[in-house]
């Protein structure tokens, strides 16, 4: 990889990460010197549960899914990381092992910061620590709400709420692409791919949505879909 390309990748990683926003150009250049770019193929494992945790991974391009496996081997999707997102940092400070798996969902480029370098940055620039704590608090809140949904809500309620929330992320229009396969969506919502397919079909028959291709969803009746999500 040419030097200019490496510098560009490092700049993109640093500039796209919210926890580094607000730092001056000189500080960002300092952070860039600690970054290493690594590429992963689709479905390639970035780290396993039980692996030593010695680095922070920041998504530059592509998507990463974070998941755990039950004792029976069933996959439970925790979250999906998009460009600008970073992997969990708790293992970097609480202990030395990852508690989950990280897998590329497509060809992905990550920027890696070693544990020692990250700790030095957090001490030198407290603003990074505060922003990281804010992101971790947001993740904890989302995880708690997800757990509550599993135990108190029906599958159609969970799915409808997910579709409503996905549409909110779109700036314009009433269509969006599901960011994951039905298998991953089923794992995320605590059900099976067959149930996801059946409930989507029921939403189509009720006139709430239109399925356009394998992943494209068009919301036809947001009000009724919102009612189902309550």
C-alpha contacts under 8 A as a table, 3 or more apart, distances in Angstrom:
res1	aa1	res2	aa2	distance
1	X	5	X	6.59
1	X	6	X	6.66
2	X	5	X	5.28
2	X	6	X	6.33
3	X	6	X	5.09
3	X	7	X	6.24
4	X	7	X	5.12
4	X	8	X	6.19
5	X	8	X	5.05
5	X	9	X	6.24
6	X	9	X	5.18
6	X	10	X	6.19
6	X	37	X	7.49
7	X	10	X	5.11
7	X	11	X	6.10
7	X	32	X	7.85
8	X	11	X	5.12
8	X	12	X	6.16
9	X	12	X	5.06
9	X	13	X	6.20
9	X	37	X	7.05
9	X	60	X	7.71
10	X	13	X	5.17
10	X	14	X	6.26
10	X	32	X	5.52
10	X	35	X	6.25
10	X	36	X	7.32
10	X	37	X	7.10
10	X	111	X	7.14
11	X	14	X	5.29
11	X	15	X	5.86
11	X	32	X	6.45
12	X	15	X	5.26
12	X	16	X	5.92
12	X	60	X	6.91
13	X	16	X	5.54
13	X	17	X	6.49
13	X	58	X	6.90
13	X	59	X	7.29
13	X	60	X	5.37
13	X	84	X	7.04
13	X	110	X	7.95
13	X	111	X	6.18
14	X	17	X	5.62
14	X	20	X	6.54
14	X	28	X	6.93
14	X	31	X	7.33
14	X	32	X	6.68
15	X	18	X	7.88
15	X	20	X	7.00
15	X	21	X	7.03
15	X	28	X	7.87
16	X	60	X	7.87
16	X	83	X	7.45
16	X	84	X	5.07
17	X	20	X	5.72
17	X	21	X	6.91
17	X	58	X	7.71
17	X	84	X	4.51
17	X	85	X	6.66
18	X	21	X	5.20
18	X	84	X	7.02
18	X	131	X	7.67
19	X	127	X	7.90
19	X	128	X	5.35
19	X	129	X	7.97
19	X	131	X	5.16
19	X	132	X	6.00
20	X	23	X	6.17
20	X	28	X	7.62
20	X	128	X	6.18
23	X	27	X	6.05
23	X	28	X	6.41
24	X	27	X	5.28
24	X	28	X	6.25
25	X	28	X	5.07
25	X	29	X	6.19
26	X	29	X	5.17
26	X	30	X	6.38
27	X	30	X	5.03
27	X	31	X	6.40
28	X	31	X	5.03
28	X	32	X	6.16
29	X	32	X	4.94
29	X	33	X	6.56
30	X	33	X	5.44
30	X	34	X	7.22
31	X	34	X	5.41
31	X	35	X	6.86
31	X	121	X	7.75
32	X	35	X	5.30
34	X	113	X	6.09
34	X	114	X	7.58
34	X	117	X	6.62
35	X	111	X	6.00
35	X	112	X	5.51
35	X	113	X	5.19
35	X	114	X	8.00
36	X	111	X	5.47
36	X	112	X	5.07
36	X	113	X	6.73
37	X	109	X	6.82
37	X	110	X	5.78
37	X	111	X	4.49
37	X	112	X	6.19
38	X	109	X	5.74
38	X	110	X	5.40
38	X	111	X	6.28
38	X	112	X	7.22
39	X	107	X	7.50
39	X	108	X	5.78
39	X	109	X	4.40
39	X	110	X	6.35
40	X	44	X	6.04
40	X	46	X	7.44
40	X	104	X	6.61
40	X	107	X	5.85
40	X	108	X	5.19
40	X	109	X	6.26
40	X	110	X	7.98
41	X	44	X	5.35
41	X	104	X	6.72
41	X	106	X	6.45
41	X	107	X	4.48
41	X	108	X	6.37
42	X	104	X	5.30
42	X	105	X	5.34
42	X	106	X	3.94
42	X	107	X	4.67
42	X	108	X	7.18
43	X	103	X	5.84
43	X	104	X	5.04
43	X	105	X	5.57
43	X	106	X	6.68
44	X	103	X	5.72
44	X	104	X	5.50
45	X	48	X	6.95
45	X	101	X	7.42
45	X	102	X	5.99
45	X	103	X	4.41
45	X	104	X	6.46
46	X	101	X	7.61
46	X	102	X	5.28
46	X	103	X	5.50
46	X	104	X	7.01
47	X	51	X	6.44
47	X	98	X	7.69
47	X	101	X	5.71
47	X	102	X	5.33
47	X	103	X	7.32
48	X	51	X	5.45
48	X	98	X	6.97
48	X	99	X	7.98
48	X	100	X	6.45
48	X	101	X	4.55
48	X	102	X	6.63
49	X	68	X	7.56
49	X	97	X	7.33
49	X	98	X	5.00
49	X	99	X	4.73
49	X	100	X	4.46
49	X	101	X	5.13
50	X	97	X	5.27
50	X	98	X	5.25
50	X	99	X	6.13
50	X	100	X	7.73
51	X	97	X	5.43
51	X	98	X	5.55
52	X	96	X	5.40
52	X	97	X	4.48
52	X	98	X	6.31
53	X	91	X	6.11
53	X	92	X	5.90
53	X	96	X	5.09
53	X	97	X	4.97
53	X	98	X	5.56
54	X	92	X	6.29
54	X	96	X	7.10
54	X	114	X	6.07
54	X	115	X	5.03
55	X	92	X	7.31
55	X	112	X	6.31
55	X	113	X	5.46
55	X	114	X	4.30
55	X	115	X	4.83
56	X	86	X	6.96
56	X	87	X	6.26
56	X	88	X	7.54
56	X	89	X	6.69
56	X	112	X	5.68
56	X	113	X	5.19
56	X	114	X	6.41
56	X	115	X	6.80
56	X	118	X	7.66
57	X	86	X	5.51
57	X	87	X	5.44
57	X	110	X	6.04
57	X	111	X	5.78
57	X	112	X	4.81
57	X	113	X	6.73
58	X	83	X	7.62
58	X	84	X	6.42
58	X	85	X	5.86
58	X	86	X	4.29
58	X	87	X	6.65
58	X	110	X	5.30
58	X	111	X	5.00
58	X	112	X	6.34
59	X	62	X	7.01
59	X	63	X	7.19
59	X	64	X	7.74
59	X	81	X	7.08
59	X	82	X	6.26
59	X	83	X	4.70
59	X	84	X	5.53
59	X	85	X	5.70
59	X	86	X	6.18
59	X	108	X	7.55
59	X	109	X	6.35
59	X	110	X	4.52
59	X	111	X	6.40
60	X	83	X	4.98
60	X	84	X	6.29
60	X	108	X	7.53
60	X	109	X	5.40
60	X	110	X	5.16
60	X	111	X	6.45
61	X	82	X	7.64
61	X	83	X	5.48
61	X	107	X	7.96
61	X	108	X	5.28
61	X	109	X	4.99
61	X	110	X	6.90
62	X	82	X	6.63
62	X	83	X	6.58
62	X	104	X	7.60
62	X	105	X	7.34
62	X	106	X	5.92
62	X	107	X	5.99
62	X	108	X	4.29
62	X	109	X	6.55
63	X	80	X	6.85
63	X	81	X	5.62
63	X	82	X	5.04
63	X	83	X	7.06
63	X	104	X	5.98
63	X	105	X	5.39
63	X	106	X	6.22
63	X	107	X	7.91
63	X	108	X	6.32
64	X	80	X	5.69
64	X	81	X	5.03
64	X	82	X	6.87
64	X	102	X	6.38
64	X	103	X	5.43
64	X	104	X	4.47
64	X	105	X	5.44
64	X	106	X	7.81
64	X	108	X	7.69
65	X	77	X	7.14
65	X	78	X	7.65
65	X	79	X	6.05
65	X	80	X	4.45
65	X	81	X	6.20
65	X	101	X	7.97
65	X	102	X	5.71
65	X	103	X	5.39
65	X	104	X	6.46
65	X	105	X	6.50
66	X	77	X	6.18
66	X	78	X	5.56
66	X	79	X	5.41
66	X	80	X	6.12
66	X	81	X	7.62
66	X	100	X	6.53
66	X	101	X	5.59
66	X	102	X	4.70
66	X	103	X	6.70
67	X	75	X	6.58
67	X	76	X	5.44
67	X	77	X	4.31
67	X	78	X	5.07
67	X	79	X	7.12
67	X	100	X	5.59
67	X	101	X	5.28
67	X	102	X	6.69
68	X	75	X	5.85
68	X	76	X	5.29
68	X	77	X	6.65
68	X	78	X	7.34
68	X	99	X	7.51
68	X	100	X	4.92
68	X	101	X	6.01
69	X	72	X	7.67
69	X	73	X	5.28
69	X	74	X	5.39
69	X	75	X	4.65
69	X	76	X	6.10
69	X	100	X	7.91
70	X	73	X	5.04
70	X	74	X	5.21
70	X	75	X	6.54
70	X	76	X	7.41
71	X	74	X	7.44
75	X	187	X	6.49
76	X	187	X	5.16
76	X	188	X	6.33
76	X	190	X	7.44
77	X	184	X	6.63
77	X	185	X	7.99
77	X	187	X	5.32
77	X	188	X	4.69
78	X	143	X	7.63
78	X	188	X	6.41
79	X	188	X	7.61
81	X	85	X	5.42
81	X	86	X	6.85
81	X	87	X	7.59
82	X	85	X	5.48
88	X	91	X	7.10
89	X	92	X	5.29
89	X	93	X	7.09
90	X	93	X	5.53
90	X	94	X	5.73
90	X	95	X	7.77
91	X	94	X	5.19
91	X	95	X	5.08
91	X	96	X	5.63
91	X	97	X	5.87
91	X	98	X	5.93
91	X	99	X	7.73
92	X	95	X	6.32
92	X	96	X	6.11
92	X	97	X	7.96
92	X	115	X	6.52
93	X	96	X	7.50
98	X	101	X	7.58
104	X	107	X	6.72
104	X	108	X	6.21
105	X	108	X	7.72
113	X	117	X	6.52
113	X	118	X	6.26
114	X	117	X	5.34
114	X	118	X	6.19
115	X	118	X	5.13
115	X	119	X	6.19
116	X	119	X	5.21
116	X	120	X	6.31
117	X	120	X	5.15
117	X	121	X	6.29
118	X	121	X	5.06
118	X	122	X	6.22
119	X	122	X	5.11
119	X	123	X	6.33
120	X	123	X	5.25
120	X	124	X	6.13
121	X	124	X	5.05
121	X	125	X	5.74
121	X	128	X	7.76
122	X	125	X	5.27
122	X	126	X	5.62
122	X	127	X	7.88
122	X	128	X	5.97
122	X	129	X	5.50
123	X	126	X	6.02
125	X	128	X	5.85
125	X	129	X	7.37
126	X	129	X	5.07
126	X	130	X	6.49
127	X	130	X	5.20
127	X	131	X	6.29
128	X	131	X	5.22
128	X	132	X	6.03
129	X	132	X	5.09
129	X	133	X	6.13
130	X	133	X	5.09
130	X	134	X	6.23
131	X	134	X	5.01
131	X	135	X	6.31
132	X	135	X	5.13
132	X	136	X	6.19
133	X	136	X	5.04
133	X	137	X	6.07
134	X	137	X	5.11
134	X	138	X	6.25
135	X	138	X	5.05
135	X	139	X	6.27
136	X	139	X	5.02
136	X	140	X	6.18
137	X	140	X	5.08
137	X	141	X	6.22
138	X	141	X	5.13
138	X	142	X	6.26
139	X	142	X	5.09
139	X	143	X	6.11
140	X	143	X	5.06
140	X	144	X	6.16
141	X	144	X	5.17
141	X	145	X	6.25
142	X	145	X	5.15
142	X	146	X	6.07
143	X	146	X	5.00
143	X	147	X	6.16
144	X	147	X	5.12
144	X	148	X	6.22
145	X	148	X	5.07
145	X	149	X	6.22
146	X	149	X	5.16
146	X	150	X	6.46
146	X	189	X	7.85
147	X	150	X	5.24
147	X	151	X	6.70
148	X	151	X	5.37
148	X	152	X	6.05
148	X	153	X	7.86
149	X	152	X	5.27
149	X	153	X	5.05
149	X	154	X	7.99
149	X	158	X	6.73
150	X	153	X	6.15
150	X	154	X	7.89
150	X	189	X	7.24
150	X	190	X	6.38
153	X	157	X	6.12
153	X	158	X	6.55
154	X	157	X	5.23
154	X	158	X	6.42
155	X	158	X	5.11
155	X	159	X	6.11
155	X	189	X	7.55
155	X	191	X	7.23
156	X	159	X	5.06
156	X	160	X	5.92
156	X	199	X	6.34
156	X	228	X	7.30
156	X	229	X	7.56
157	X	160	X	5.18
157	X	161	X	6.09
157	X	228	X	5.69
157	X	229	X	4.51
157	X	230	X	6.80
158	X	161	X	5.24
158	X	162	X	6.17
158	X	189	X	6.61
158	X	229	X	6.63
159	X	162	X	5.03
159	X	163	X	6.25
159	X	189	X	7.24
159	X	196	X	7.75
159	X	199	X	7.96
159	X	229	X	7.61
160	X	163	X	5.14
160	X	164	X	6.20
160	X	225	X	5.97
160	X	226	X	6.99
160	X	228	X	6.27
160	X	229	X	4.95
161	X	164	X	5.06
161	X	165	X	6.09
161	X	225	X	7.95
161	X	226	X	7.05
161	X	228	X	7.84
161	X	229	X	4.64
161	X	230	X	7.68
162	X	165	X	5.15
162	X	166	X	6.03
163	X	166	X	5.02
163	X	167	X	6.20
164	X	167	X	5.24
164	X	168	X	6.44
164	X	222	X	7.45
164	X	225	X	7.32
164	X	226	X	6.70
164	X	229	X	7.94
165	X	168	X	5.11
165	X	169	X	6.81
166	X	169	X	5.43
166	X	170	X	7.20
166	X	176	X	7.46
166	X	178	X	7.99
167	X	170	X	5.35
167	X	174	X	6.78
167	X	175	X	7.08
167	X	176	X	6.54
168	X	171	X	7.45
170	X	173	X	7.18
170	X	174	X	7.88
170	X	175	X	7.90
170	X	176	X	7.00
174	X	218	X	5.79
174	X	219	X	5.47
174	X	220	X	7.68
175	X	216	X	7.08
175	X	217	X	5.57
175	X	218	X	4.27
175	X	219	X	6.22
176	X	216	X	5.86
176	X	217	X	5.56
176	X	218	X	6.70
177	X	215	X	5.36
177	X	216	X	4.46
177	X	217	X	6.10
178	X	181	X	7.35
178	X	215	X	5.14
178	X	216	X	6.37
178	X	217	X	7.17
179	X	215	X	7.91
180	X	183	X	7.97
180	X	184	X	5.95
180	X	185	X	6.23
181	X	184	X	5.21
181	X	185	X	6.10
181	X	215	X	7.66
182	X	185	X	4.85
182	X	186	X	5.88
182	X	193	X	5.53
182	X	196	X	6.80
182	X	197	X	7.55
183	X	186	X	5.16
183	X	187	X	6.32
183	X	192	X	7.16
183	X	193	X	5.05
184	X	187	X	4.97
184	X	188	X	6.10
185	X	188	X	4.97
185	X	189	X	6.11
185	X	193	X	7.62
185	X	196	X	7.83
186	X	189	X	5.16
186	X	190	X	5.85
186	X	191	X	4.93
186	X	192	X	5.02
186	X	193	X	5.22
186	X	195	X	7.85
186	X	196	X	6.24
187	X	190	X	5.10
187	X	191	X	6.13
187	X	192	X	6.96
188	X	191	X	7.92
191	X	195	X	6.71
191	X	196	X	7.41
192	X	195	X	5.23
192	X	196	X	6.40
193	X	196	X	5.02
193	X	197	X	6.23
194	X	197	X	5.18
194	X	198	X	6.16
195	X	198	X	5.00
195	X	199	X	6.04
196	X	199	X	5.24
196	X	200	X	6.11
197	X	200	X	5.20
197	X	201	X	6.20
198	X	201	X	5.11
198	X	202	X	6.27
199	X	202	X	4.91
199	X	203	X	6.22
200	X	203	X	5.02
200	X	204	X	6.25
201	X	204	X	4.98
201	X	205	X	6.20
202	X	205	X	5.06
202	X	206	X	6.09
203	X	206	X	5.06
203	X	207	X	6.29
203	X	208	X	5.24
203	X	209	X	5.90
204	X	207	X	5.14
204	X	208	X	5.83
204	X	209	X	5.03
204	X	210	X	5.58
204	X	211	X	7.26
205	X	208	X	7.68
206	X	209	X	7.98
207	X	210	X	7.52
207	X	220	X	6.62
207	X	221	X	6.84
208	X	219	X	6.30
208	X	220	X	5.19
208	X	221	X	4.67
208	X	222	X	6.91
208	X	224	X	6.76
208	X	225	X	6.04
209	X	217	X	6.79
209	X	218	X	5.53
209	X	219	X	4.51
209	X	220	X	4.93
209	X	221	X	6.75
210	X	217	X	5.93
210	X	218	X	5.01
210	X	219	X	6.49
210	X	220	X	6.81
211	X	214	X	7.34
211	X	215	X	7.43
211	X	216	X	5.99
211	X	217	X	4.93
211	X	218	X	6.38
212	X	215	X	7.10
212	X	216	X	4.90
212	X	217	X	5.94
212	X	218	X	7.14
213	X	216	X	5.60
219	X	222	X	6.07
221	X	224	X	5.65
221	X	225	X	6.28
222	X	225	X	4.99
222	X	226	X	5.92
223	X	226	X	5.10
223	X	227	X	6.36
224	X	227	X	4.94
224	X	228	X	6.40
225	X	228	X	5.14
225	X	229	X	6.36
226	X	229	X	5.00
226	X	230	X	6.60
227	X	230	X	5.44
